[in-house]
Amino acid sequence: MVAAAVLAVGMAPGTAVAHEGSGHGGGSDKSDDWKKNSEQRRLVKTLRDVTDDYRWLDNAKKDGYKKITECIEKDGVGAMGFHYAKESLIDDKTQARKPEILVYMPNERGRMKLVAVEYLSTAAERPELAGVDFDNGPFPGTFALHAWVWKDNPDGMFAAYNPAHSCPK
């Protein structure tokens, strides 16, 4: 029920929702510390494996991912991108191999390419994955964690926003 409300009310297409919290996935210090953590390296490898087919948006749409936001950007911080969610995955469970949201940005030719994944949880307690705590989510009662698995992020692998990104004008 919360998943339907999240999609129907909070993240309707065109809604620019900024995530609260540190924006750095559990307090990242803007470094590549994730490379030193074997559990996080395994998570990134797993995410690249399970999302390889979704690097092009048409494949994600065929598998049930639907657009829930326009491009999200925060002045002075950077952008996330366009969010596509698979409603059936949004619940209180976090499954490393099943990210609820895929984040896309247009490439130099305007074609949408996968840049990050986002986990969205309705768990009662703040979840963690591979030792990284989730941030406060975009809606009351939610938690979120981004992973920039297909695009480098100067602020860190698990930061919410990417300062190297800006939304298309």
DSSP file (Angstrom, degrees, kcal/mol; ACC not computed):
  #  RESIDUE AA STRUCTURE BP1 BP2  ACC     N-H-->O    O-->H-N    N-H-->O    O-->H-N    TCO  KAPPA ALPHA  PHI   PSI    X-CA   Y-CA   Z-CA
    1    1 A M     >        0   0    0      0, 0.0     4,-2.0     0, 0.0     5,-0.2   0.000 360.0 360.0 360.0 -42.5    0.0    0.0    0.0
    2    2 A V  H  >  +     0   0    0      1,-0.2     4,-3.0     2,-0.2     5,-0.2   0.901 360.0  56.5 -62.1 -39.6    2.8    2.4    0.8
    3    3 A A  H  > S+     0   0    0     87,-0.3     4,-2.2     1,-0.2    -1,-0.2   0.912 107.2  47.7 -59.0 -43.3    4.5    1.6   -2.5
    4    4 A A  H  > S+     0   0    0      1,-0.2     4,-3.2     2,-0.2     5,-0.3   0.906 112.7  48.9 -64.8 -40.7    1.3    2.6   -4.4
    5    5 A A  H  X>S+     0   0    0     -4,-2.0     4,-2.8     2,-0.2     5,-1.2   0.904 108.7  53.7 -65.6 -40.8    1.1    5.8   -2.4
    6    6 A V  I  <>S+     0   0    0     -4,-3.0     5,-1.8     3,-0.2     4,-0.2   0.934 117.6  36.4 -57.3 -47.6    4.8    6.6   -3.1
    7    7 A L  I  <5S+     0   0    0     -4,-2.2    -2,-0.2     3,-0.2    -1,-0.2   0.896 121.9  43.7 -75.3 -40.5    4.3    6.2   -6.8
    8    8 A A  I  <5S+     0   0    0     -4,-3.2    -3,-0.2    -5,-0.2    -2,-0.2   0.891 130.6  16.4 -75.7 -39.1    0.8    7.7   -7.0
    9    9 A V  I ><5S+     0   0    0     -4,-2.8     3,-0.6    -5,-0.3    -3,-0.2   0.896 128.8  35.4-100.5 -54.2    1.3   10.7   -4.8
   10   10 A G  I 3 <S+     0   0    0     -5,-1.2    -3,-0.2     1,-0.2    -4,-0.1   0.808 121.7  33.0 -81.0 -31.5    4.9   11.5   -4.2
   11   11 A M  T 3 <S+     0   0    0     -5,-1.8    -1,-0.2    -6,-0.2     3,-0.1  -0.228  71.5 153.5-125.7  46.2    6.7   10.6   -7.4
   12   12 A A    X   -     0   0    0     -3,-0.6     3,-2.3     1,-0.1    58,-0.3  -0.423  62.5 -79.7 -67.1 149.7    4.3   11.4  -10.2
   13   13 A P  T 3  S+     0   0    0      0, 0.0    56,-0.2     0, 0.0    -1,-0.1  -0.226 121.4  29.5 -51.8 137.2    6.0   12.3  -13.4
   14   14 A G  T 3  S+     0   0    0      1,-0.3     2,-0.5    -3,-0.1    55,-0.1   0.265  88.2 125.9  95.1 -10.5    7.2   15.8  -13.4
   15   15 A T    <   -     0   0    0     -3,-2.3     2,-0.9    53,-0.4    55,-0.4  -0.702  49.1-153.8 -85.2 124.7    7.7   15.9   -9.6
   16   16 A A        -     0   0    0     -2,-0.5     2,-0.6    53,-0.1    55,-0.1  -0.843  19.4-177.6 -98.0 102.2   11.2   17.0   -8.6
   17   17 A V        -     0   0    0     -2,-0.9     2,-0.4    -6,-0.0   122,-0.1  -0.884  13.6-151.7-105.4 123.1   11.7   15.4   -5.2
   18   18 A A        -     0   0    0     -2,-0.6     2,-0.2   120,-0.1    -2,-0.0  -0.794  17.6-127.1 -94.2 134.9   14.9   16.0   -3.3
   19   19 A H        -     0   0    0     -2,-0.4   118,-0.1     1,-0.1     2,-0.1  -0.541  20.6-139.7 -77.8 144.2   16.1   13.4   -0.9
   20   20 A E        +     0   0    0    117,-0.5     3,-0.4   116,-0.3     2,-0.1  -0.266  58.7  61.4 -89.8-175.2   16.8   14.4    2.6
   21   21 A G  S    S-     0   0    0      1,-0.2   114,-0.1   114,-0.2   113,-0.0  -0.409 108.6 -42.2  91.1-170.5   19.7   13.2    4.7
   22   22 A S        -     0   0    0     -2,-0.1    -1,-0.2     1,-0.1   137,-0.0   0.759  62.9-137.7 -68.5 -25.0   23.4   13.6    4.1
   23   23 A G  S    S+     0   0    0     -3,-0.4   137,-3.7   113,-0.1   138,-0.7   0.559  85.0  91.0  76.7   6.3   23.1   12.8    0.4
   24   24 A H  S  > S-     0   0    0    135,-0.3     4,-2.1   136,-0.1   135,-0.2   0.032  99.3-109.1-125.8  26.7   26.2   10.7    0.8
   25   25 A G  T  4 S-     0   0    0      1,-0.2   108,-0.2     2,-0.2   109,-0.1   0.927  95.2 -13.5  50.1  65.9   24.8    7.3    1.5
   26   26 A G  T  4 S-     0   0    0    106,-0.2    -1,-0.2     1,-0.1   107,-0.1   0.772 128.5 -53.3  84.7  26.7   25.8    6.9    5.2
   27   27 A G  T  4 S-     0   0    0      1,-0.1    -2,-0.2   106,-0.1    -1,-0.1   0.833  70.4-170.5  83.8  33.2   28.2    9.7    5.5
   28   28 A S     <  -     0   0    0     -4,-2.1    -1,-0.1     1,-0.1    -2,-0.1  -0.234  22.2-138.7 -53.1 144.0   30.7    9.1    2.7
   29   29 A D        -     0   0    0      2,-0.0    -1,-0.1     1,-0.0     3,-0.1  -0.009  47.4-100.1 -98.2  30.1   33.7   11.3    2.9
   30   30 A K  S    S+     0   0    0    125,-0.6   126,-0.2     1,-0.2     2,-0.2   0.752  90.5 112.1  61.7  27.0   33.7   11.9   -0.9
   31   31 A S  S    S-     0   0    0    124,-0.2   126,-0.4     0, 0.0     3,-0.3  -0.545  83.7-102.6-116.1-175.2   36.4    9.4   -1.3
   32   32 A D    >   +     0   0    0     -2,-0.2     3,-1.8     1,-0.2     4,-0.4  -0.173  68.9 133.8-100.5  38.5   36.7    6.0   -2.9
   33   33 A D  G >>  +     0   0    0      1,-0.3     3,-1.6     2,-0.2     4,-0.7   0.791  61.4  71.7 -58.2 -27.4   36.6    4.2    0.4
   34   34 A W  G >4 S+     0   0    0     -3,-0.3     3,-0.7     1,-0.3     7,-0.3   0.811  88.0  63.0 -59.4 -28.4   34.1    1.8   -1.1
   35   35 A K  G <4 S+     0   0    0     -3,-1.8    -1,-0.3     1,-0.2    -2,-0.2   0.773 100.9  52.1 -67.1 -24.1   36.9    0.3   -3.2
   36   36 A K  G <4 S+     0   0    0     -3,-1.6     2,-0.7    -4,-0.4    -1,-0.2   0.654  94.3  80.9 -84.4 -16.7   38.7   -0.8    0.0
   37   37 A N    <X  -     0   0    0     -3,-0.7     4,-2.4    -4,-0.7     5,-0.2  -0.819  64.7-159.9 -98.1 113.9   35.6   -2.6    1.3
   38   38 A S  H  > S+     0   0    0     -2,-0.7     4,-2.4     1,-0.2     5,-0.2   0.849  91.3  55.0 -64.0 -34.8   35.2   -6.0   -0.2
   39   39 A E  H  > S+     0   0    0      2,-0.2     4,-1.9     1,-0.2    -1,-0.2   0.905 111.2  44.9 -64.8 -40.5   31.5   -6.2    0.6
   40   40 A Q  H  > S+     0   0    0      2,-0.2     4,-2.4     1,-0.2    -2,-0.2   0.873 110.9  53.3 -71.3 -37.0   30.8   -3.0   -1.2
   41   41 A R  H  X S+     0   0    0     -4,-2.4     4,-2.4    -7,-0.3    -2,-0.2   0.910 109.4  49.6 -62.1 -41.1   33.0   -4.0   -4.1
   42   42 A R  H  X S+     0   0    0     -4,-2.4     4,-2.8     2,-0.2    -2,-0.2   0.899 109.5  51.9 -63.4 -40.5   30.9   -7.2   -4.4
   43   43 A L  H  X S+     0   0    0     -4,-1.9     4,-2.9     2,-0.2    -2,-0.2   0.933 110.0  48.1 -61.4 -46.3   27.7   -5.2   -4.3
   44   44 A V  H  X S+     0   0    0     -4,-2.4     4,-2.4     2,-0.2    -2,-0.2   0.916 112.8  48.4 -62.0 -43.6   28.9   -2.9   -7.1
   45   45 A K  H  X S+     0   0    0     -4,-2.4     4,-2.3     2,-0.2    -1,-0.2   0.929 112.5  49.0 -61.8 -44.9   29.9   -6.0   -9.2
   46   46 A T  H  X S+     0   0    0     -4,-2.8     4,-2.9     1,-0.2     5,-0.2   0.928 111.2  49.8 -59.5 -46.2   26.5   -7.6   -8.5
   47   47 A L  H  X S+     0   0    0     -4,-2.9     4,-1.6     1,-0.2    -1,-0.2   0.891 110.1  49.9 -63.1 -39.2   24.7   -4.4   -9.5
   48   48 A R  H  X S+     0   0    0     -4,-2.4     4,-0.7    -5,-0.2    -1,-0.2   0.904 113.1  47.9 -64.7 -39.0   26.6   -4.1  -12.7
   49   49 A D  H >< S+     0   0    0     -4,-2.3     3,-0.6     1,-0.2     4,-0.3   0.945 115.7  41.8 -65.3 -48.4   25.8   -7.7  -13.5
   50   50 A V  H 3< S+     0   0    0     -4,-2.9    -1,-0.2     1,-0.2    -2,-0.2   0.680 120.9  41.9 -78.3 -16.3   22.0   -7.5  -12.7
   51   51 A T  H >< S+     0   0    0     -4,-1.6     3,-1.3    -5,-0.2     4,-0.4   0.392  81.0 102.1-109.0   3.4   21.6   -4.1  -14.4
   52   52 A D  G X< S+     0   0    0     -4,-0.7     3,-1.3    -3,-0.6     4,-0.2   0.895  83.8  49.8 -54.0 -43.0   23.7   -4.7  -17.5
   53   53 A D  G >  S+     0   0    0     -4,-0.3     3,-0.5     1,-0.2    -1,-0.3   0.717 106.3  58.6 -68.5 -19.5   20.6   -5.3  -19.6
   54   54 A Y  G <   +     0   0    0     -3,-1.3    -1,-0.2     1,-0.2     6,-0.2   0.404  69.8 102.0 -91.6   2.8   19.0   -2.0  -18.3
   55   55 A R  G <  S+     0   0    0     -3,-1.3    59,-1.9    -4,-0.4     2,-0.5   0.827  82.6  55.5 -57.8 -27.9   21.8    0.3  -19.5
   56   56 A W  B X> S-A  113   0A   0     -3,-0.5     3,-1.3    -4,-0.2     4,-0.9  -0.925  89.8-134.6-105.5 130.8   19.4    1.2  -22.3
   57   57 A L  H 3> S+     0   0    0     55,-1.0     4,-2.4    -2,-0.5     3,-0.3   0.789  97.7  66.4 -56.1 -37.3   16.1    2.5  -21.1
   58   58 A D  H 3> S+     0   0    0      1,-0.2     4,-2.0     2,-0.2    -1,-0.3   0.867 100.0  52.1 -56.6 -37.2   13.9    0.4  -23.5
   59   59 A N  H <> S+     0   0    0     -3,-1.3     4,-1.0     2,-0.2    -1,-0.2   0.891 109.2  49.1 -67.2 -39.0   15.0   -2.8  -21.8
   60   60 A A  H  <>S+     0   0    0     -4,-0.9     5,-2.4    -3,-0.3     3,-0.4   0.908 110.2  51.3 -66.5 -41.5   14.1   -1.5  -18.3
   61   61 A K  H ><5S+     0   0    0     -4,-2.4     3,-1.7     1,-0.2    -2,-0.2   0.905 106.2  54.4 -61.9 -41.2   10.6   -0.4  -19.6
   62   62 A K  H 3<5S+     0   0    0     -4,-2.0    -1,-0.2     1,-0.3    -2,-0.2   0.793 107.1  52.8 -62.7 -27.1   10.0   -3.8  -21.1
   63   63 A D  T 3<5S-     0   0    0     -4,-1.0    -1,-0.3    -3,-0.4    -2,-0.2   0.310 130.0 -91.5 -93.8   8.5   10.7   -5.3  -17.7
   64   64 A G  T < 5S+     0   0    0     -3,-1.7    23,-0.4     1,-0.3     2,-0.4   0.492  76.0 142.0 102.1   2.8    8.2   -3.1  -15.9
   65   65 A Y      < -     0   0    0     -5,-2.4     2,-0.3    21,-0.2    -1,-0.3  -0.654  30.9-166.5 -78.5 132.8   10.2    0.0  -14.8
   66   66 A K  E     -B   85   0A   0     19,-2.8    19,-2.6    -2,-0.4     2,-0.2  -0.927  27.1-100.8-124.2 146.1    8.1    3.2  -15.2
   67   67 A K  E     +B   84   0A   0     -2,-0.3    17,-0.3    17,-0.3     3,-0.1  -0.428  41.1 166.8 -65.5 128.9    9.1    6.8  -15.2
   68   68 A I        +     0   0    0     15,-3.0   -53,-0.4     1,-0.3     2,-0.3   0.533  60.5  24.5-120.6 -14.1    8.3    8.4  -11.8
   69   69 A T        -     0   0    0     14,-1.3    -1,-0.3   -56,-0.2    14,-0.3  -0.990  65.5-126.9-144.9 156.3   10.2   11.7  -12.0
   70   70 A E  S    S-     0   0    0    -55,-0.4    13,-0.5    -2,-0.3     2,-0.2  -0.200  72.5 -49.8 -76.5-173.2   11.7   14.2  -14.4
   71   71 A C        -     0   0    0     11,-0.2     2,-0.5    97,-0.1    11,-0.2  -0.440  60.0-144.2 -66.7 131.7   15.3   14.9  -13.9
   72   72 A I  E     +H   81   0B   0      9,-1.6     8,-3.0    -2,-0.2     9,-0.8  -0.868  26.8 166.8-102.1 127.7   16.1   15.8  -10.2
   73   73 A E  E     -H   79   0B   0     -2,-0.5     2,-0.5     6,-0.3     6,-0.3  -0.983  23.1-155.4-140.1 147.7   18.7   18.5   -9.6
   74   74 A K  E >>  -H   78   0B   0      4,-3.1     3,-2.5    -2,-0.3     4,-2.2  -0.984  32.9-111.4-127.8 119.7   19.7   20.5   -6.5
   75   75 A D  T 34 S+     0   0    0     -2,-0.5     4,-0.0     1,-0.3    -2,-0.0  -0.187 100.5   6.1 -51.4 131.4   21.4   23.8   -7.1
   76   76 A G  T 34 S+     0   0    0      1,-0.1    -1,-0.3    87,-0.1     0, 0.0   0.387 126.6  65.4  78.0  -4.0   25.1   23.7   -6.0
   77   77 A V  T <4 S-     0   0    0     -3,-2.5     2,-0.3     1,-0.3    -2,-0.2   0.729  96.6-119.9-116.4 -40.6   25.0   20.0   -5.3
   78   78 A G  E  <  -H   74   0B   0     -4,-2.2    -4,-3.1    85,-0.1     2,-0.3  -0.876  31.4 -65.1 128.9-163.1   24.4   18.3   -8.7
   79   79 A A  E     -HI  73 162B   0     83,-2.0    83,-2.6    -2,-0.3    -6,-0.3  -0.851  14.6-163.3-126.1 159.9   21.8   16.0  -10.2
   80   80 A M  E     -     0   0B   0     -8,-3.0     2,-0.3    -2,-0.3    -1,-0.2   0.771  44.0-138.0 -98.7 -58.9   20.4   12.5   -9.8
   81   81 A G  E     -H   72   0B   0     -9,-0.8    -9,-1.6   -11,-0.1     2,-0.4  -0.893  40.2 -26.4 131.9-163.8   18.7   12.1  -13.1
   82   82 A F  E     - C   0 104A   0     22,-3.0    22,-2.7    -2,-0.3     2,-0.4  -0.768  62.0-141.0 -90.1 129.6   15.4   10.6  -14.3
   83   83 A H  E     - C   0 103A   0    -13,-0.5   -15,-3.0    -2,-0.4   -14,-1.3  -0.780  17.7-175.0-100.4 134.4   14.0    7.9  -12.0
   84   84 A Y  E     -BC  67 102A   0     18,-2.5    18,-3.1    -2,-0.4     2,-0.3  -0.997  13.6-165.8-126.0 124.4   12.2    4.8  -13.2
   85   85 A A  E     -BC  66 101A   0    -19,-2.6   -19,-2.8    -2,-0.4     2,-0.7  -0.806  24.0-143.5-115.5 152.0   10.7    2.5  -10.6
   86   86 A K    >   -     0   0    0     14,-2.4     3,-2.2    -2,-0.3     4,-0.5  -0.921  19.0-158.9-109.6 102.0    9.4   -1.1  -10.6
   87   87 A E  G >  S+     0   0    0     -2,-0.7     3,-1.4   -23,-0.4    -1,-0.1   0.807  84.7  64.6 -55.2 -37.1    6.5   -0.8   -8.2
   88   88 A S  G 3  S+     0   0    0      1,-0.3    -1,-0.3   -24,-0.1    12,-0.0   0.683 100.8  53.3 -63.9 -16.3    6.4   -4.5   -7.3
   89   89 A L  G <  S+     0   0    0     -3,-2.2     2,-0.8    11,-0.2    -1,-0.3   0.617  81.5 102.4 -92.0 -13.8    9.8   -4.2   -5.7
   90   90 A I    <   +     0   0    0     -3,-1.4   -87,-0.3    -4,-0.5     2,-0.2  -0.611  53.1 102.0 -80.8 110.3    9.0   -1.3   -3.4
   91   91 A D  B    S-d  121   0A   0     -2,-0.8    31,-2.0    29,-0.6    32,-0.4  -0.819  87.2 -69.5-161.0-162.2    8.5   -2.7    0.1
   92   92 A D  S    S+     0   0    0     30,-0.3     2,-0.3    29,-0.2    32,-0.1   0.354 100.8  89.5 -90.1   6.9   10.3   -3.1    3.5
   93   93 A K        -     0   0    0     -4,-0.2     2,-0.5    30,-0.1    -2,-0.4  -0.808  62.5-151.1-104.9 146.0   12.8   -5.6    2.1
   94   94 A T        -     0   0    0     -2,-0.3     2,-0.5    34,-0.1     3,-0.1  -0.968  14.0-177.8-115.9 118.8   16.2   -4.7    0.6
   95   95 A Q    >   -     0   0    0     -2,-0.5     3,-2.5     3,-0.4    34,-0.0  -0.960  20.9-149.2-118.8 115.8   17.5   -7.2   -2.0
   96   96 A A  T 3  S+     0   0    0     -2,-0.5    -1,-0.1     1,-0.3    33,-0.0   0.815  98.5  50.1 -53.0 -34.9   20.9   -6.4   -3.4
   97   97 A R  T 3  S+     0   0    0      1,-0.2    -1,-0.3    -3,-0.1    -3,-0.0   0.419 107.9  57.1 -86.9   2.3   20.0   -8.0   -6.8
   98   98 A K    <   -     0   0    0     -3,-2.5    -3,-0.4    -9,-0.1    -1,-0.2  -0.592  66.9-172.0-135.8  74.3   16.7   -6.1   -7.1
   99   99 A P        -     0   0    0      0, 0.0    20,-0.2     0, 0.0    -9,-0.1  -0.469  18.2-145.7 -66.6 135.8   17.0   -2.3   -7.0
  100  100 A E  S    S+     0   0    0     18,-0.3   -14,-2.4    -2,-0.2     2,-0.4   0.802  79.4  38.5 -71.1 -30.0   13.6   -0.7   -6.9
  101  101 A I  E     -CE  85 118A   0     17,-2.3    17,-2.9   -16,-0.2     2,-0.4  -0.966  62.1-158.1-131.2 138.9   14.7    2.4   -9.0
  102  102 A L  E     -CE  84 117A   0    -18,-3.1   -18,-2.5    -2,-0.4     2,-0.5  -0.940  15.8-148.0-112.0 137.9   16.9    2.9  -12.0
  103  103 A V  E     -CE  83 116A   0     13,-3.0    12,-2.9    -2,-0.4    13,-1.6  -0.924  17.4-173.2-114.0 126.9   18.4    6.4  -12.6
  104  104 A Y  E     -CE  82 114A   0    -22,-2.7   -22,-3.0    -2,-0.5    10,-0.2  -0.855  12.6-176.2-120.7 151.4   19.0    7.6  -16.2
  105  105 A M  E     - E   0 113A   0      8,-2.1     8,-2.6    -2,-0.3     2,-0.2  -0.982  36.2-103.7-137.9 149.0   20.6   10.6  -17.8
  106  106 A P  E     - E   0 112A   0      0, 0.0     6,-0.2     0, 0.0     5,-0.1  -0.484  33.8-136.3 -72.1 142.3   20.8   11.4  -21.5
  107  107 A N    >   -     0   0    0      4,-2.6     3,-2.3    -2,-0.2     5,-0.0  -0.164  43.7 -76.3 -82.8-172.4   24.2   10.8  -23.2
  108  108 A E  T 3  S+     0   0    0      1,-0.3    -1,-0.1     2,-0.1     0, 0.0   0.712 135.7  49.1 -62.0 -20.1   25.8   13.3  -25.6
  109  109 A R  T 3  S-     0   0    0      2,-0.2    -1,-0.3     0, 0.0     3,-0.1   0.350 121.1-106.4 -98.9   4.6   23.4   12.1  -28.3
  110  110 A G  S <  S+     0   0    0     -3,-2.3     2,-0.4     1,-0.3    -2,-0.1   0.472  74.7 138.2  86.7   1.8   20.3   12.5  -26.1
  111  111 A R        -     0   0    0     -5,-0.1    -4,-2.6     1,-0.1    -1,-0.3  -0.684  59.0-114.4 -85.0 132.4   19.8    8.7  -25.6
  112  112 A M  E     - E   0 106A   0     -2,-0.4   -55,-1.0    -6,-0.2     2,-0.4  -0.473  38.4-177.1 -71.0 127.2   18.9    7.8  -22.0
  113  113 A K  E     -AE  56 105A   0     -8,-2.6    -8,-2.1    -2,-0.3     2,-0.2  -0.963  31.2-106.3-126.9 144.1   21.6    5.7  -20.3
  114  114 A L  E     + E   0 104A   0    -59,-1.9   -10,-0.2    -2,-0.4     3,-0.1  -0.474  41.6 162.4 -67.3 130.7   21.6    4.1  -16.9
  115  115 A V  E     -     0   0A   0    -12,-2.9    35,-1.8     1,-0.4    36,-0.7   0.637  60.8  -0.3-118.4 -30.8   23.9    5.9  -14.5
  116  116 A A  E     - E   0 103A   0    -13,-1.6   -13,-3.0    32,-0.2    -1,-0.4  -0.954  55.4-133.7-153.0 166.3   22.8    4.7  -11.0
  117  117 A V  E     - F   0 147A   0     30,-2.1    30,-2.3    -2,-0.3     2,-0.4  -0.887  17.0-153.8-120.3 159.2   20.4    2.6   -9.1
  118  118 A E  E     - F   0 146A   0    -17,-2.9   -17,-2.3    -2,-0.3     2,-0.5  -0.996   5.4-149.4-135.9 131.9   18.5    3.5   -6.1
  119  119 A Y  E     - F   0 145A   0     26,-3.0    26,-1.9    -2,-0.4     2,-0.5  -0.841  14.9-168.1 -93.2 135.1   17.1    1.3   -3.4
  120  120 A L  E     - F   0 144A   0     -2,-0.5   -29,-0.6    24,-0.2     2,-0.4  -0.989   8.2-175.3-126.8 122.3   13.9    2.5   -1.8
  121  121 A S  E     -dF  91 143A   0     22,-2.9    22,-2.2    -2,-0.5   -29,-0.2  -0.916  29.5-165.3-124.0 143.9   12.7    0.9    1.4
  122  122 A T        +     0   0    0    -31,-2.0   -30,-0.3    -2,-0.4    20,-0.1   0.062  46.1 143.8-106.2  21.0    9.6    1.2    3.6
  123  123 A A        -     0   0    0    -32,-0.4    -2,-0.1     1,-0.1   -30,-0.1  -0.197  57.7-128.6 -60.3 152.3   11.3   -0.6    6.5
  124  124 A A  S    S+     0   0    0    -32,-0.1     2,-0.3     2,-0.1    -1,-0.1   0.840  94.9  46.4 -71.1 -34.0   10.5    0.5   10.0
  125  125 A E  S    S-     0   0    0      1,-0.0    -2,-0.1    18,-0.0    18,-0.1  -0.827 105.0 -91.0-110.2 149.6   14.2    0.7   10.9
  126  126 A R        -     0   0    0     -2,-0.3    -2,-0.1     1,-0.1    10,-0.1  -0.398  49.2-143.6 -59.2 118.4   17.0    2.4    8.7
  127  127 A P        -     0   0    0      0, 0.0     7,-2.5     0, 0.0     2,-0.3  -0.307  12.0-157.8 -79.3 168.4   18.3   -0.4    6.5
  128  128 A E  E     -J  133   0C   0      5,-0.2     2,-0.4   -34,-0.1     5,-0.2  -0.976   3.4-161.9-140.6 154.8   21.9   -0.9    5.4
  129  129 A L  E >  S-J  132   0C   0      3,-2.2     3,-1.9    -2,-0.3   -34,-0.0  -0.985  76.5  -9.3-140.9 126.4   23.4   -2.7    2.5
  130  130 A A  T 3  S-     0   0    0     -2,-0.4   -90,-0.2     1,-0.3     3,-0.1   0.834 131.0 -54.1  54.3  35.6   27.1   -3.7    2.3
  131  131 A G  T 3  S+     0   0    0      1,-0.2     2,-0.6   -92,-0.1    -1,-0.3   0.546 112.6 120.5  80.2   7.0   27.8   -1.7    5.4
  132  132 A V  E <   -J  129   0C   0     -3,-1.9    -3,-2.2    13,-0.0    -1,-0.2  -0.922  58.2-136.1-108.3 122.5   26.3    1.5    3.9
  133  133 A D  E     -J  128   0C   0     -2,-0.6    -5,-0.2    -5,-0.2     2,-0.1  -0.500  22.1-116.5 -73.9 142.2   23.4    3.1    5.8
  134  134 A F        -     0   0    0     -7,-2.5    11,-0.2    -2,-0.2     2,-0.1  -0.426  25.9-126.7 -70.9 152.2   20.4    4.3    3.8
  135  135 A D  E     -G  144   0A   0      9,-3.1     9,-2.1     1,-0.1  -114,-0.2  -0.430  43.4 -74.8 -85.3 169.7   19.6    8.0    3.9
  136  136 A N  E     -G  143   0A   0      7,-0.2  -116,-0.3    -2,-0.1     7,-0.3  -0.482  60.7-122.0 -60.9 139.1   16.2    9.4    4.7
  137  137 A G        -     0   0    0      5,-2.9  -117,-0.5     2,-0.3     5,-0.1  -0.144  21.9 -98.0 -80.7 178.5   14.0    8.7    1.7
  138  138 A P  S    S+     0   0    0      0, 0.0  -120,-0.1     0, 0.0    -1,-0.1   0.605 106.3  43.3 -74.9 -10.9   12.0   11.2   -0.4
  139  139 A F  S >  S-     0   0    0   -122,-0.1     3,-1.6  -119,-0.0    -2,-0.3  -0.941 101.4 -85.2-131.9 152.8    8.8   10.5    1.5
  140  140 A P  T 3  S+     0   0    0      0, 0.0     3,-0.1     0, 0.0    -4,-0.0  -0.310 116.3  23.5 -54.5 137.1    7.9   10.0    5.2
  141  141 A G  T 3  S+     0   0    0      1,-0.3     2,-0.3    -4,-0.1  -139,-0.0   0.646 104.3 105.4  80.6  15.0    8.5    6.4    6.2
  142  142 A T    <   -     0   0    0     -3,-1.6    -5,-2.9    -5,-0.1     2,-0.3  -0.906  48.7-161.1-126.5 157.9   11.0    5.7    3.5
  143  143 A F  E     -FG 121 136A   0    -22,-2.2   -22,-2.9    -2,-0.3     2,-0.3  -0.964  12.3-163.8-131.3 149.1   14.8    5.2    3.2
  144  144 A A  E     -FG 120 135A   0     -9,-2.1    -9,-3.1    -2,-0.3     2,-0.3  -0.970  12.1-173.4-138.1 150.6   16.9    5.5    0.1
  145  145 A L  E     -F  119   0A   0    -26,-1.9   -26,-3.0    -2,-0.3     2,-0.3  -0.952  11.4-157.4-144.0 123.1   20.4    4.5   -1.1
  146  146 A H  E     -F  118   0A   0     12,-0.5     2,-0.4    -2,-0.3   -28,-0.2  -0.688   4.1-168.1 -94.6 151.3   21.9    5.4   -4.4
  147  147 A A  E     -F  117   0A   0    -30,-2.3   -30,-2.1    -2,-0.3     2,-1.8  -0.923  14.1-150.9-140.3 115.4   24.8    3.5   -6.1
  148  148 A W        +     0   0    0      9,-2.7   -32,-0.2    -2,-0.4     5,-0.2  -0.561  37.6 152.5 -85.8  75.6   26.5    5.2   -9.1
  149  149 A V  S    S+     0   0    0     -2,-1.8    -1,-0.2     1,-0.2   -33,-0.2   0.659  71.0  34.9 -85.2 -17.2   27.5    1.9  -10.7
  150  150 A W  S    S+     0   0    0    -35,-1.8     2,-0.3     1,-0.2    -1,-0.2   0.368 119.5  43.4-118.2   3.5   27.5    3.1  -14.4
  151  151 A K  S    S-     0   0    0    -36,-0.7    -1,-0.2    -3,-0.1   -36,-0.0  -0.971  84.1-113.6-149.6 131.4   28.9    6.7  -13.9
  152  152 A D        -     0   0    0     -2,-0.3    12,-0.1    -3,-0.1    -3,-0.1  -0.351  26.5-159.2 -62.6 143.5   31.7    8.0  -11.8
  153  153 A N    >   -     0   0    0     -5,-0.2     3,-2.1     1,-0.1     6,-0.1  -0.972  12.6-154.1-127.3 115.2   30.5   10.3   -9.0
  154  154 A P  T 3  S+     0   0    0      0, 0.0     3,-0.1     0, 0.0    -1,-0.1   0.754  97.2  57.6 -59.3 -23.6   33.2   12.7   -7.5
  155  155 A D  T 3  S-     0   0    0      1,-0.3  -125,-0.6     6,-0.2  -124,-0.2   0.509 124.5 -80.4 -85.6  -4.0   31.2   12.7   -4.2
  156  156 A G    X   -     0   0    0     -3,-2.1     3,-1.5  -126,-0.2    -1,-0.3  -0.259  40.0 -81.1 120.7 153.5   31.4    8.9   -3.8
  157  157 A M  T 3  S+     0   0    0   -126,-0.4    -9,-2.7     1,-0.3    -1,-0.1   0.813 126.4  39.0 -54.4 -36.8   29.8    5.7   -5.1
  158  158 A F  T 3  S+     0   0    0    -11,-0.2   -12,-0.5  -134,-0.2    -1,-0.3   0.168  83.7 124.6-108.9  17.3   26.8    6.0   -2.7
  159  159 A A    <   -     0   0    0     -3,-1.5  -135,-0.3  -135,-0.2    -3,-0.1  -0.476  59.5-136.0 -73.3 148.1   26.2    9.8   -2.7
  160  160 A A  S    S+     0   0    0   -137,-3.7     2,-0.3    -2,-0.1  -136,-0.1   0.930  86.0  41.2 -71.0 -45.6   22.6   10.8   -3.6
  161  161 A Y  S    S-     0   0    0   -138,-0.7   -81,-0.2   -15,-0.1    -6,-0.2  -0.728  71.4-142.9-106.2 153.4   23.6   13.6   -6.0
  162  162 A N  B >   -I   79   0B   0    -83,-2.6     3,-2.0    -2,-0.3   -83,-2.0  -0.956   2.2-159.2-116.4 113.1   26.3   13.7   -8.6
  163  163 A P  T 3  S+     0   0    0      0, 0.0    -1,-0.1     0, 0.0   -85,-0.1   0.659  91.8  64.3 -67.2 -13.6   28.1   17.1   -9.0
  164  164 A A  T 3  S+     0   0    0    -12,-0.1     2,-0.3   -85,-0.1   -86,-0.1   0.485  96.4  76.2 -84.1  -2.7   29.3   16.1  -12.5
  165  165 A H    <   +     0   0    0     -3,-2.0     2,-0.3   -86,-0.2   -86,-0.2  -0.811  52.0 175.7-110.5 148.3   25.6   16.0  -13.6
  166  166 A S        -     0   0    0     -2,-0.3   -87,-0.1   -88,-0.1     3,-0.1  -0.980  36.7-105.1-142.3 149.7   23.1   18.6  -14.5
  167  167 A C        -     0   0    0     -2,-0.3   -62,-0.0     1,-0.1     2,-0.0  -0.427  42.9 -99.2 -72.9 145.8   19.6   18.2  -15.8
  168  168 A P              0   0    0      0, 0.0    -1,-0.1     0, 0.0   -97,-0.1  -0.361 360.0 360.0 -62.5 143.0   19.0   18.9  -19.5
  169  169 A K              0   0    0     -3,-0.1    -2,-0.0    -2,-0.0     0, 0.0   0.436 360.0 360.0 -94.3 360.0   17.5   22.3  -20.0
